[in-house]
Amino acid sequence: MIVFTLVFSNFFDAMGTMTGLAKESGLADAKGDFPRIKSALVVEGVGAVVGGATSSSSTTVFIESGSGIGEGARTGFANIVTGLMFILAMFLTPLTEIVPTEIAAAALVIVGAMMMSQIKHIDLGDFRVLVPVFLTATVMPLTYSIANGIGAGFVSWVLIHAFSGRAKTISPLLWVVAGGFVLFFARGPIEALFGVGI
C-alpha cells in the first residue's frame, strides 16, 4: 500500500505539473497533449528512484519551473543553471538560511497565477465539467498536493457523468483511475478507524 500510494501520488503530481508546464511553455500540441511524454515520465521515474536511494527529497518536476518558463526558458539550459546554483548553495547553506522561507510565497503566487491562465481553454459552461475543474483547482492548494486535486477531479468527473446518465461515455481507464483515487483517499481514514495499516 505504501508503494501504491507513493507511485500514485508521484505519477499524478508529475502528470499534472508536466501538463501545465507544457501548455505554459507552448510545447503542447493542438490537442493539449505533451509531446514525448514517455521520455519525460521515464526521466521523472528515474529521478524519483535516485532521490529515494540517496535519502533526499523526491527529485521530481516542480510547478515552480513555471517561473522559468514565464521568463522564456524552453531548452532545459535554465535547469542546468538552477542545478549549478543548488550545488553552489550547498557550500553557502549558513548564508542562505538567513533568507526566510516566506520569501518563496511571492514566487508561488506568480507561478499559480501563470498556471491558472490555462483554465481559459476549458469549457466551463457545462456543469459536468465545471464541478470537477472547480474541485481540482481548489483541492490542490488546500491540501498542498497536485495529486489530491487531480484525484478529486477524476472521482467527481466519473461520479457526475455516471449519475447524469452519461456512464457509457466514461472511458474504462477513467473508471480504473477513479477507483484507484478512491482507494488512495480512503486509506488514511480506514487506517485511523481500525488502527491498522493497509
C-alpha positions in Angstrom: 0.0 0.0 0.0 2.9 2.3 0.7 4.4 1.7 -2.7 0.9 2.1 -4.3 0.4 5.5 -2.5 3.9 6.8 -3.4 3.6 5.7 -7.1 0.1 7.1 -7.4 0.8 10.5 -5.8 4.2 10.9 -7.6 2.8 9.9 -11.0 -0.2 12.2 -10.8 1.8 15.1 -9.3 4.2 14.7 -12.2 1.4 14.4 -14.9 -0.4 17.5 -13.6 2.7 19.5 -13.4 4.1 18.4 -16.8 0.7 19.1 -18.5 0.5 22.6 -17.0 4.1 23.4 -17.8 3.8 22.1 -21.4 0.9 24.4 -22.0 2.6 27.4 -20.4 5.7 26.9 -22.4 3.8 26.3 -25.7 5.1 22.8 -26.1 1.7 21.2 -26.0 0.3 20.1 -29.4 -3.1 21.2 -30.8 -5.0 18.6 -28.6 -3.2 19.9 -25.5 -1.0 16.7 -25.2 2.6 16.9 -24.0 4.8 15.6 -26.8 7.4 12.9 -25.8 5.6 12.4 -22.5 7.0 8.8 -22.3 10.6 10.2 -22.2 9.6 12.8 -19.6 8.0 10.2 -17.4 11.0 7.9 -17.7 13.3 10.7 -16.5 10.8 11.5 -13.8 10.7 7.9 -12.6 14.4 7.5 -12.6 14.8 10.8 -10.7 12.3 9.7 -8.1 14.1 6.4 -7.6 17.6 8.0 -7.4 16.2 10.6 -5.0 14.8 7.8 -2.8 18.1 5.8 -3.0 20.1 8.8 -1.8 17.6 9.6 1.0 16.9 13.0 -0.4 13.6 14.6 -1.1 11.9 13.4 -4.3 13.7 14.7 -7.4 10.5 15.3 -9.3 9.3 18.0 -11.6 8.1 21.0 -9.7 5.5 23.6 -10.6 8.0 26.4 -9.7 9.5 25.7 -13.1 6.7 27.8 -14.4 8.6 30.9 -13.3 11.5 30.0 -15.5 9.1 29.3 -18.4 7.5 32.6 -17.9 10.9 34.2 -18.3 11.5 32.4 -21.6 13.1 29.1 -20.6 12.4 26.3 -23.2 15.5 24.3 -23.9 16.5 22.9 -20.4 19.5 25.2 -20.1 17.7 27.1 -17.3 17.5 23.8 -15.4 21.2 23.2 -15.7 21.9 26.7 -14.4 19.5 26.1 -11.5 21.2 22.8 -10.7 24.6 24.5 -10.6 23.2 27.2 -8.3 22.0 24.5 -6.0 25.4 22.9 -5.9 26.9 26.3 -5.1 24.3 26.9 -2.4 25.4 23.7 -0.6 28.6 25.5 0.4 26.7 28.6 1.4 24.0 27.0 3.5 24.5 29.1 6.6 24.2 32.2 4.5 21.1 31.0 2.6 19.4 30.2 5.9 19.1 33.9 6.8 16.5 34.2 3.9 13.1 33.5 5.4 11.0 30.7 3.8 8.1 33.1 3.4 10.0 34.8 0.6 9.0 31.8 -1.6 5.3 32.7 -1.2 5.5 35.6 -3.6 7.1 33.4 -6.3 4.4 30.7 -5.7 1.6 33.3 -6.2 3.1 34.3 -9.5 3.5 30.7 -10.6 0.0 29.9 -9.5 -1.4 32.8 -11.5 0.5 31.7 -14.6 -0.8 28.2 -14.3 -4.3 29.4 -13.7 -4.3 31.2 -17.0 -4.6 27.8 -18.7 -8.2 27.5 -17.4 -9.4 29.6 -20.3 -9.1 26.6 -22.6 -11.8 24.7 -20.6 -15.5 24.9 -21.5 -16.9 25.9 -18.1 -20.5 26.3 -19.5 -21.2 22.6 -18.8 -21.9 21.9 -15.1 -20.5 18.4 -15.6 -17.1 20.0 -16.5 -17.3 22.9 -14.1 -17.6 21.0 -10.8 -14.5 18.7 -11.5 -12.5 21.7 -12.6 -13.5 23.7 -9.5 -12.7 20.8 -7.2 -9.4 20.2 -8.9 -8.4 23.9 -8.6 -9.4 24.3 -5.0 -8.3 20.9 -3.5 -4.7 21.4 -4.8 -3.9 24.5 -2.7 -6.0 23.4 0.3 -4.2 20.1 0.6 -0.7 21.2 -0.8 -0.9 18.3 -3.3 -1.4 18.3 -7.0 -2.2 14.6 -6.8 -5.1 15.3 -4.4 -6.6 17.9 -6.7 -6.3 15.7 -9.7 -7.9 12.8 -7.7 -10.8 15.0 -6.7 -11.3 15.9 -10.4 -11.2 12.3 -11.6 -13.6 11.0 -9.0 -16.0 13.9 -9.3 -15.9 13.7 -13.2 -16.7 10.0 -13.1 -19.5 10.3 -10.5 -21.2 13.3 -12.1 -21.2 11.7 -15.6 -22.3 8.3 -14.2 -25.2 9.9 -12.2 -26.3 12.2 -15.1 -26.9 9.4 -17.4 -23.7 9.5 -19.3 -22.0 6.5 -17.8 -21.4 5.0 -21.3 -19.3 8.0 -22.3 -16.8 7.3 -19.5 -13.6 5.5 -20.6 -12.9 2.2 -18.8 -9.5 3.7 -17.9 -11.2 6.6 -16.1 -13.2 4.1 -14.0 -9.9 2.4 -13.0 -8.1 5.6 -12.2 -11.1 7.0 -10.3 -11.3 3.7 -8.3 -7.6 4.0 -7.6 -8.1 7.5 -6.2 -11.0 6.4 -4.0 -8.7 3.8 -2.5 -5.9 6.4 -2.2 -8.3 8.8 -0.4 -9.8 6.1 1.8 -6.6 4.7 3.0 -6.0 7.3 5.7 -9.5 7.2 7.3 -9.6 3.4 7.2 -6.2 3.1 8.9 -7.3 5.7 11.5 -10.7 3.9 12.1 -9.2 0.4 12.6 -5.8 1.4 13.9 -4.0 -0.7 11.3 -2.0 -0.1 8.1 -3.4 -1.5 4.9 
